[in-house]
């Protein structure tokens, strides 16, 4: 007799066990969603999207605000507003380009 446990035959993968493992994984995923545990990759992508959106809005709003304030003090309406608005757009797109060129950490 061989060194295997009594009553056990060395057989291949049982399809019932594979099906059970798939169902367990599905239930564990549902439980992670229910309890608020998050997927790390999805969180990284969400943070990256929020950062890009903040750069875009910040560049536009910052340029417009600085231009408007300078226009009010210097009386050059609307020229400085337009100049700083376009500068804000350029800076925002440059920052978004720099974010997109960063290599992901392995």
C-alpha positions in Angstrom: 0.0 0.0 0.0 1.1 3.6 -0.6 1.7 6.4 1.9 -1.6 8.2 1.2 -4.3 8.6 3.8 -6.8 5.7 4.1 -10.0 6.2 2.1 -8.5 8.9 -0.2 -7.8 8.3 -3.9 -5.3 10.5 -5.6 -7.7 12.1 -8.2 -7.7 15.3 -10.2 -9.4 18.5 -9.4 -13.0 18.1 -8.3 -15.4 20.4 -10.2 -17.5 20.8 -7.1 -14.6 22.2 -5.2 -13.8 24.7 -8.0 -17.4 25.8 -8.0 -17.4 26.1 -4.2 -14.2 28.3 -4.3 -15.8 30.6 -7.0 -19.0 31.0 -4.9 -16.9 31.7 -1.7 -14.9 34.3 -3.6 -18.1 35.9 -4.9 -19.6 36.1 -1.4 -16.4 37.5 0.1 -16.4 40.2 -2.6 -20.0 41.1 -1.7 -19.1 41.2 2.0 -16.2 43.5 1.3 -18.5 45.9 -0.5 -21.1 45.7 2.2 -18.6 46.4 5.0 -17.0 49.3 3.1 -13.6 47.6 2.4 -12.3 49.0 -0.9 -10.3 47.8 -3.7 -6.8 49.4 -3.6 -6.5 49.8 -7.3 -9.9 51.5 -7.6 -8.9 53.9 -4.7 -5.7 54.8 -6.5 -7.5 55.5 -9.7 -10.1 57.6 -7.9 -7.5 59.7 -6.2 -5.7 60.2 -9.5 -8.9 61.4 -11.1 -9.7 63.7 -8.3 -6.2 65.2 -8.5 -6.5 65.8 -12.2 -9.9 67.5 -11.7 -8.5 69.6 -8.8 -5.6 70.7 -11.0 -7.9 71.7 -13.8 -10.4 73.6 -11.6 -7.6 75.2 -9.6 -5.8 76.4 -12.6 -8.9 78.0 -14.1 -10.2 79.5 -10.9 -6.8 80.7 -9.7 -5.9 82.4 -13.0 -9.3 84.0 -13.2 -9.2 85.2 -9.6 -5.7 86.7 -9.9 -6.6 88.4 -13.2 -9.9 89.8 -11.8 -8.2 91.2 -8.7 -5.4 92.8 -10.7 -7.9 94.2 -13.2 -9.9 95.8 -10.3 -6.7 97.5 -8.9 -5.2 98.6 -12.2 -8.4 99.4 -14.1 -7.4 97.3 -17.1 -10.7 95.3 -17.4 -10.9 92.6 -18.9 -7.4 92.2 -20.3 -5.5 90.9 -17.2 -8.4 88.6 -16.4 -8.1 87.0 -19.9 -4.3 86.8 -19.7 -4.3 85.2 -16.3 -7.2 82.9 -17.2 -5.2 81.6 -20.2 -2.1 81.3 -18.1 -4.1 79.3 -15.5 -5.3 77.0 -18.3 -1.8 76.5 -19.6 -0.4 75.7 -16.1 -3.3 73.3 -15.4 -2.7 71.3 -18.6 1.0 71.3 -18.0 0.4 69.8 -14.5 -2.1 67.3 -15.9 0.5 66.2 -18.5 3.1 65.8 -15.8 0.8 63.7 -13.7 0.0 61.5 -16.6 3.7 60.9 -17.4 4.5 59.6 -14.0 5.2 55.9 -13.9 3.2 53.8 -11.5 5.0 52.4 -8.5 5.5 48.7 -8.8 
